Amino acid sequence: MRYSKDEMEKILLITHKDCPDGCGCAVVFRAAGGLKENVAYVSAGKGVGQFFKKNVDYLKSFDRILVADVAPDLESAEKIEKEYDHVTVIDHHKTALDLKDKDWCMINMEKCGTYLLFDYLFDEFDSAEPTIGEGPMKKAALHNFAVLTNDRDMWLRQYKKANEMSMLMDFLGRDRYVERALVDYFAFEWNGHEKELLDILAEKKEKYIEAKIQRTIIIETDDKKKLGYLFVSQHQSDVLNRMLETHDIDAAIGIKLDGGGVISVRSGENFDASAFCLTHGGGGHAKSAGHSIDNETLKEILEVIHP
């Protein structure tokens, strides 16, 4: 372990809110000895900078601050660098590459945030069958959890269980999902009730995706890019990726209004989702990114629907 139990209890984790990878970071952090109350969830883009700006005294009360899976923009990072000397950023998004030359920022696009945080907090261990307990066996189980989270977040699609974990998070919500993951890091087979629930959720999910993509609105930009738009409240990644597979579009864009306005973008080879979202205060990967929508923009959308 990089830090002792006593040291972990004096560390704050700031991570991505309402995201399986952000939840995964919370699981790894707490498995390493971090406290539940010392986890803060923020939005992508300017969320980190705003959190630091609004919580100066609170942030300075910790011995160390870990920012995982959600990096500050360069302007915010410059301010943080002047004010704090106990911050470590661990991120994998393309929009975090501006920070790669800062010695307090660990930027690696090869793994998701959960996996990078696991590598940062835990020492090397001998491979073993995942199980719970203490020592190497616990780390093996947690490593397996990081691999599954990475499979989903990086869209590798190698493990069925990674997709099932995502469905479970959608159903349980962030906080209950984290508590469930901490039971055994999903190292064992689903119990009978969970298996039955996941079968039901999978069927409902497929029906939802198929119904949703039929309502895709395609708009061609001035530079001849075809963008597909949908209002979508569930299974954003799966809906948007299915749109890309079934429609002749360069990017699939989902608009989520409940729980705060959020735009999610998934793209093909000829469209940079990260650059697109960066212009709107967000960010992410070249093929997967997002940004929030302010209240004024939401008002404008409603005025178009009901002028």
Secondary structure, 3 states (H helix, E strand, C coil): CCCCHHHHCCEEEEEECCCHHHHHHHHHHHHCCCCHHHEEEECCCCHHHHHHHHCHHHHHCCCEEEEECCCCCHHHHHHHHHHCCCEEEEECCHHHHHHCCCCCEEECCCCCHHHHHHHHHCCCCCCCCCCCCCHHHHHHHHHHHHHHHHHHHCCCCCCHHHHHHHHHHHHHCHHHHHHHHHHHCCCCCCCHHHHHHHHHHHHHHHHHHHHHHCCCEEEECCCCCEEEEEECCCCHHHHHHHHHHHCCCCEEEEEECCCCEEEEEEECCCCCHHHHHHCCCCEECCCEEEEEECHHHHHHHHHHHCC
